[in-house]
Amino acid sequence: QVQLVESGGGLVQPGGSLRLSCVASGTTFSSGTMGWYRQAPGKQRELVAVIRSGGTTTYADSVKGRFTISRDNAKNTVYLQMNSLKPEDTAVYYCDKDLGFGIRYWGQGTQVTVSS
């Protein structure tokens, strides 16, 4: 049974930082692509950042230069360092593991709220 458990969300002021973590179990962590997605109220879920098994990354234009995704295969964990947060970054953030061939797993999500 694959499980992804996110943590690290919370309330932060504009310009602040948060680091999200996602711990995976029940899977070979080093394989597949790990990603972070987010969904704001009334909007569709959107890509934030992904990191592939080889270490290459892709970011949404809206977070480039502010967010950094990384993975620690020894800890079965993927991170999302979020700096210079803006109110428009407010959303539920989801961790995703994509093994290809239509096989994907999602975490339960963690709320990030950016507000003064």
N, CA, C and O of each residue as an XYZ file, in Angstrom:
464
protein
N       0.847     -1.190      0.000
C       0.000      0.000      0.000
C       0.885      1.244      0.000
O       1.650      1.478      0.935
N       0.767      2.032     -1.061
C       1.562      3.254     -1.150
C       0.874      4.351     -0.352
O      -0.329      4.574     -0.490
N       1.638      5.023      0.470
C       1.119      6.164      1.224
C       2.059      7.346      1.082
O       3.281      7.212      1.152
N       1.454      8.500      0.881
C       2.204      9.756      0.842
C       1.624     10.656      1.921
O       0.418     10.898      1.954
N       2.479     11.148      2.800
C       2.004     11.966      3.908
C       2.739     13.303      3.888
O       3.955     13.374      4.063
N       1.955     14.365      3.667
C       2.529     15.704      3.626
C       2.507     16.348      5.004
O       1.691     16.002      5.858
N       3.413     17.285      5.200
C       3.434     18.082      6.415
C       4.141     19.391      6.121
O       4.786     19.542      5.084
N       4.013     20.343      7.049
C       4.738     21.596      6.920
C       3.901     22.788      6.512
O       4.404     23.911      6.471
N       2.639     22.569      6.212
C       1.787     23.688      5.846
C       1.466     24.556      7.051
O       1.793     24.216      8.188
N       0.817     25.688      6.782
C       0.445     26.576      7.862
C       0.134     27.964      7.367
O      -0.038     28.194      6.170
N       0.064     28.883      8.302
C      -0.219     30.286      8.014
C       1.090     31.072      8.059
O       1.857     30.969      9.016
N       1.331     31.852      7.020
C       2.554     32.640      6.943
C       2.229     33.994      6.332
O       1.306     34.119      5.527
N       2.987     34.994      6.718
C       2.776     36.335      6.172
C       3.393     36.440      4.778
O       4.322     35.700      4.454
N       2.890     37.340      3.968
C       3.502     37.567      2.655
C       4.985     37.865      2.800
O       5.405     38.609      3.686
N       5.771     37.263      1.906
C       7.211     37.394      1.978
C       7.893     36.347      2.823
O       9.120     36.244      2.819
N       7.119     35.572      3.545
C       7.667     34.540      4.414
C       7.998     33.260      3.675
O       7.873     33.165      2.454
N       8.430     32.270      4.461
C       8.862     30.990      3.892
C       8.218     29.824      4.631
O       7.873     29.925      5.809
N       8.067     28.728      3.918
C       7.635     27.457      4.487
C       8.366     26.348      3.752
O       8.748     26.497      2.592
N       8.556     25.228      4.449
C       9.077     24.047      3.781
C       8.105     22.892      3.976
O       7.818     22.477      5.098
N       7.615     22.392      2.868
C       6.727     21.229      2.899
C       7.551     19.955      2.750
O       8.572     19.924      2.063
N       7.073     18.908      3.415
C       7.704     17.597      3.313
C       6.660     16.566      2.936
O       5.488     16.693      3.293
N       7.084     15.561      2.224
C       6.208     14.453      1.852
C       6.992     13.161      2.012
O       7.979     12.922      1.316
N       6.535     12.336      2.939
C       7.186     11.050      3.186
C       6.396      9.951      2.499
O       5.181      9.843      2.666
N       7.099      9.139      1.728
C       6.464      8.046      0.993
C       6.781      6.704      1.646
O       7.887      6.482      2.138
N       5.800      5.824      1.640
C       6.008      4.470      2.138
C       5.298      3.487      1.220
O       4.376      3.850      0.490
N       5.743      2.238      1.269
C       5.110      1.217      0.465
C       5.499      1.238     -0.998
O       4.820      0.641     -1.834
N       6.599      1.929     -1.316
C       7.018      2.037     -2.701
C       8.522      2.204     -2.757
O       9.153      2.605     -1.779
N       9.089      1.891     -3.910
C      10.508      2.169     -4.129
C      10.636      3.655     -4.419
O      10.354      4.108     -5.529
N      11.058      4.401     -3.426
C      10.990      5.857     -3.512
C      11.822      6.411     -4.655
O      11.420      7.380     -5.300
N      12.983      5.806     -4.916
C      13.900      6.395     -5.899
C      13.362      6.301     -7.320
O      13.862      6.985     -8.214
N      12.356      5.471     -7.542
C      11.816      5.360     -8.890
C      10.662      6.332     -9.063
O      10.019      6.743     -8.097
N      10.415      6.690    -10.320
C       9.280      7.552    -10.610
C       9.562      9.026    -10.365
O      10.626      9.417     -9.885
N       8.576      9.812    -10.710
C       8.638     11.263    -10.557
C       7.830     11.688     -9.348
O       6.689     11.261     -9.170
N       8.425     12.529     -8.519
C       7.715     13.090     -7.368
C       7.339     14.523     -7.693
O       8.103     15.243     -8.336
N       6.173     14.930     -7.253
C       5.738     16.266     -7.582
C       4.908     16.905     -6.490
O       4.387     16.244     -5.592
N       4.807     18.212     -6.603
C       3.908     18.995     -5.757
C       2.908     19.701     -6.664
O       3.271     20.316     -7.667
N       1.649     19.596     -6.285
C       0.563     20.275     -6.979
C      -0.209     21.084     -5.942
O      -0.071     20.853     -4.741
N      -1.011     22.021     -6.402
C      -1.813     22.786     -5.460
C      -3.188     23.073     -6.052
O      -3.380     23.105     -7.267
N      -4.126     23.280     -5.147
C      -5.484     23.599     -5.569
C      -6.040     24.676     -4.654
O      -6.185     24.485     -3.446
N      -6.345     25.802     -5.257
C      -6.962     26.909     -4.529
C      -8.481     26.775     -4.638
O      -8.978     26.128     -5.560
N      -9.217     27.379     -3.711
C     -10.680     27.282     -3.751
C     -11.239     27.756     -5.093
O     -10.898     28.839     -5.570
N     -12.085     26.951     -5.682
C     -12.726     27.303     -6.938
C     -11.848     27.156     -8.165
O     -12.249     27.528     -9.268
N     -10.658     26.617     -7.982
C      -9.741     26.456     -9.114
C      -9.353     25.000     -9.290
O      -9.526     24.179     -8.389
N      -8.824     24.696    -10.471
C      -8.361     23.339    -10.732
C      -6.995     23.113    -10.083
O      -6.245     24.053     -9.819
N      -6.703     21.851     -9.837
C      -5.396     21.496     -9.311
C      -4.349     21.799    -10.374
O      -4.548     21.505    -11.553
N      -3.243     22.384     -9.955
C      -2.211     22.768    -10.907
C      -0.834     22.300    -10.450
O      -0.570     22.139     -9.259
N       0.029     22.089    -11.434
C       1.395     21.701    -11.152
C       2.140     22.841    -10.474
O       2.022     23.998    -10.877
N       2.903     22.509     -9.447
C       3.821     23.467     -8.834
C       5.251     23.133     -9.247
O       5.969     23.981     -9.778
N       5.652     21.898     -9.000
C       7.018     21.476     -9.326
C       7.090     19.960     -9.312
O       6.377     19.299     -8.557
N       7.966     19.413    -10.163
C       8.228     17.975    -10.158
C       9.728     17.744    -10.185
O      10.496     18.570    -10.678
N      10.127     16.601     -9.644
C      11.527     16.184     -9.700
C      11.542     14.730    -10.121
O      10.882     13.887     -9.512
N      12.298     14.441    -11.167
C      12.332     13.103    -11.734
C      13.374     12.244    -11.034
O      14.171     12.741    -10.238
N      13.359     10.971    -11.332
C      14.284     10.060    -10.667
C      15.735     10.427    -10.924
O      16.600     10.165    -10.088
N      16.010     11.032    -12.072
C      17.375     11.441    -12.383
C      17.763     12.775    -11.783
O      18.917     13.196    -11.876
N      16.787     13.449    -11.158
C      17.073     14.713    -10.487
C      16.677     15.958    -11.253
O      16.774     17.067    -10.726
N      16.231     15.791    -12.491
C      15.819     16.983    -13.230
C      14.504     17.509    -12.678
O      13.684     16.752    -12.159
N      14.318     18.809    -12.797
C      13.151     19.457    -12.208
C      12.413     20.312    -13.230
O      12.980     20.757    -14.228
N      11.141     20.524    -12.950
C      10.295     21.428    -13.727
C       9.456     22.227    -12.759
O       8.935     21.683    -11.786
N       9.321     23.519    -13.018
C       8.559     24.408    -12.154
C       7.489     25.140    -12.952
O       7.665     25.421    -14.138
N       6.389     25.441    -12.295
C       5.416     26.348    -12.871
C       6.051     27.727    -12.964
O       6.862     28.106    -12.119
N       5.679     28.468    -13.988
C       6.252     29.812    -14.160
C       5.997     30.695    -12.939
O       6.825     31.534    -12.586
N       4.860     30.500    -12.308
C       4.467     31.360    -11.195
C       5.340     31.180     -9.962
O       5.331     32.037     -9.078
N       6.102     30.077     -9.877
C       6.914     29.833     -8.686
C       8.410     29.803     -8.979
O       9.218     29.674     -8.059
N       8.780     29.920    -10.238
C      10.200     29.885    -10.586
C      10.974     30.977     -9.840
O      10.545     32.129     -9.771
N      12.111     30.587     -9.292
C      12.934     31.533     -8.563
C      12.530     31.708     -7.109
O      13.258     32.323     -6.328
N      11.369     31.169     -6.740
C      10.900     31.291     -5.348
C      10.813     29.938     -4.645
O      11.070     29.844     -3.444
N      10.456     28.904     -5.379
C      10.267     27.565     -4.809
C      11.375     26.648     -5.296
O      11.881     26.794     -6.408
N      11.743     25.701     -4.444
C      12.735     24.697     -4.807
C      12.259     23.322     -4.373
O      11.926     23.113     -3.207
N      12.226     22.391     -5.307
C      11.869     21.012     -4.991
C      13.142     20.181     -4.882
O      14.092     20.368     -5.643
N      13.142     19.275     -3.935
C      14.296     18.392     -3.774
C      13.812     17.049     -3.223
O      12.703     16.945     -2.700
N      14.645     16.042     -3.345
C      14.279     14.726     -2.833
C      15.459     14.098     -2.121
O      16.612     14.260     -2.523
N      15.149     13.381     -1.057
C      16.157     12.635     -0.305
C      15.744     11.174     -0.353
O      14.881     10.740      0.410
N      16.356     10.425     -1.241
C      15.953      9.040     -1.431
C      16.223      8.195     -0.186
O      15.518      7.216      0.058
N      17.219      8.555      0.592
C      17.535      7.795      1.805
C      16.443      7.948      2.856
O      16.239      7.064      3.687
N      15.741      9.081      2.810
C      14.673      9.350      3.777
C      13.286      9.180      3.173
O      12.279      9.431      3.834
N      13.236      8.750      1.908
C      11.944      8.582      1.219
C      11.103      9.846      1.279
O       9.887      9.788      1.464
N      11.752     10.973      1.124
C      11.090     12.255      1.326
C      11.366     13.211      0.171
O      12.477     13.286     -0.355
N      10.322     13.933     -0.200
C      10.465     15.015     -1.157
C      10.070     16.306     -0.438
O       9.139     16.328      0.367
N      10.796     17.373     -0.749
C      10.595     18.649     -0.085
C      10.185     19.720     -1.091
O      10.474     19.625     -2.284
N       9.510     20.730     -0.581
C       9.231     21.927     -1.362
C       9.553     23.116     -0.474
O       8.806     23.440      0.449
N      10.675     23.763     -0.766
C      11.045     24.985     -0.063
C      10.382     26.159     -0.766
O      10.600     26.392     -1.955
N       9.570     26.894     -0.017
C       8.805     27.997     -0.596
C       9.254     29.296      0.063
O       9.091     29.482      1.269
N       9.814     30.180     -0.732
C      10.273     31.482     -0.245
C       9.477     32.594     -0.918
O       8.805     32.376     -1.926
N       9.564     33.778     -0.347
C       8.880     34.955     -0.912
C       7.425     34.648     -1.220
O       6.934     34.945     -2.309
N       6.749     34.062     -0.266
C       5.369     33.634     -0.487
C       4.443     34.815     -0.709
O       4.612     35.886     -0.126
N       3.460     34.588     -1.568
C       2.480     35.603     -1.933
C       1.086     35.111     -1.565
O       0.877     33.905     -1.439
N       0.136     36.009     -1.392
C      -1.237     35.574     -1.096
C      -1.785     34.605     -2.147
O      -2.563     33.709     -1.820
N      -1.384     34.782     -3.394
C      -1.874     33.890     -4.447
C      -1.287     32.490     -4.376
O      -1.693     31.617     -5.142
N      -0.340     32.257     -3.475
C       0.180     30.906     -3.246
C      -0.725     30.120     -2.288
O      -0.514     28.927     -2.073
N      -1.713     30.778     -1.722
C      -2.635     30.104     -0.806
C      -3.381     28.990     -1.527
O      -4.019     29.215     -2.555
N      -3.290     27.783     -0.973
C      -3.914     26.616     -1.596
C      -3.672     25.401     -0.707
O      -2.913     25.453      0.260
N      -4.334     24.315     -1.062
C      -3.979     23.016     -0.505
C      -2.897     22.430     -1.410
O      -3.069     22.347     -2.626
N      -1.803     22.034     -0.815
C      -0.671     21.484     -1.568
C      -0.668     19.968     -1.432
O      -0.761     19.425     -0.331
N      -0.557     19.296     -2.579
C      -0.604     17.842     -2.635
C       0.714     17.285     -3.159
O       1.321     17.825     -4.084
N       1.129     16.200     -2.545
C       2.291     15.463     -3.003
C       1.827     14.365     -3.956
O       0.771     13.764     -3.758
N       2.610     14.114     -4.973
C       2.227     13.152     -6.000
C       3.414     12.278     -6.357
O       4.553     12.742     -6.420
N       3.126     11.002     -6.588
C       4.149     10.090     -7.104
C       3.618      9.495     -8.389
O       2.560      8.867     -8.412
N       4.358      9.698     -9.445
C       3.947      9.242    -10.778
C       4.921      8.163    -11.238
O       6.101      8.427    -11.472
N       4.402      6.943    -11.363
C       5.240      5.833    -11.800
C       5.123      5.572    -13.291
O       5.735      4.643    -13.818
N       4.326      6.404    -13.974
C       4.097      6.180    -15.391
C       3.053      5.102    -15.615
O       2.589      4.464    -14.670
N       2.686      4.904    -16.881
C       1.676      3.898    -17.248
C       0.357      4.145    -16.520
O      -0.405      3.211    -16.268
N       0.091      5.417    -16.182
C      -1.160      5.760    -15.521
C      -1.207      5.455    -14.045
O      -2.262      5.573    -13.421
N      -0.082      5.063    -13.474
C      -0.041      4.738    -12.054
C       0.444      5.960    -11.281
O       1.594      6.380    -11.412
N      -0.461      6.527    -10.466
C      -0.154      7.719     -9.685
C      -0.743      7.581     -8.299
O      -1.773      6.938     -8.097
N      -0.068      8.199     -7.353
C      -0.527      8.218     -5.965
C      -0.491      9.651     -5.460
O       0.369     10.448     -5.834
N      -1.463      9.951     -4.589
C      -1.583     11.300     -4.046
C      -1.607     11.253     -2.527
O      -2.090     10.297     -1.920
N      -1.064     12.326     -1.924
C      -1.215     12.490     -0.499
C      -2.553     13.149     -0.191
O      -3.354     13.422     -1.085
N      -2.772     13.397      1.098
C      -4.053     13.948      1.530
C      -4.083     15.461      1.450
O      -5.150     16.067      1.548
N      -2.923     16.080      1.274
C      -2.850     17.524      1.136
C      -2.524     18.233      2.433
O      -2.817     17.739      3.522
N      -1.912     19.403      2.300
C      -1.613     20.246      3.450
C      -1.915     21.691      3.074
O      -1.542     22.151      1.995
N      -2.586     22.395      3.961
C      -3.039     23.759      3.685
C      -1.906     24.755      3.877
O      -1.205     24.743      4.889
N      -1.748     25.608      2.891
C      -0.825     26.743      2.992
C      -1.648     28.014      2.824
O      -2.342     28.186      1.822
N      -1.565     28.895      3.803
C      -2.288     30.157      3.758
C      -1.295     31.299      3.921
O      -0.549     31.364      4.899
N      -1.303     32.191      2.947
C      -0.409     33.351      2.978
C      -1.269     34.587      3.175
O      -2.024     34.983      2.287
N      -1.146     35.185      4.340
C      -2.008     36.306      4.673
C      -1.387     37.128      5.787
O      -0.687     36.606      6.655
N      -1.657     38.412      5.746
C      -1.185     39.291      6.813
C      -2.268     39.441      7.884
O      -2.064     40.145      8.873
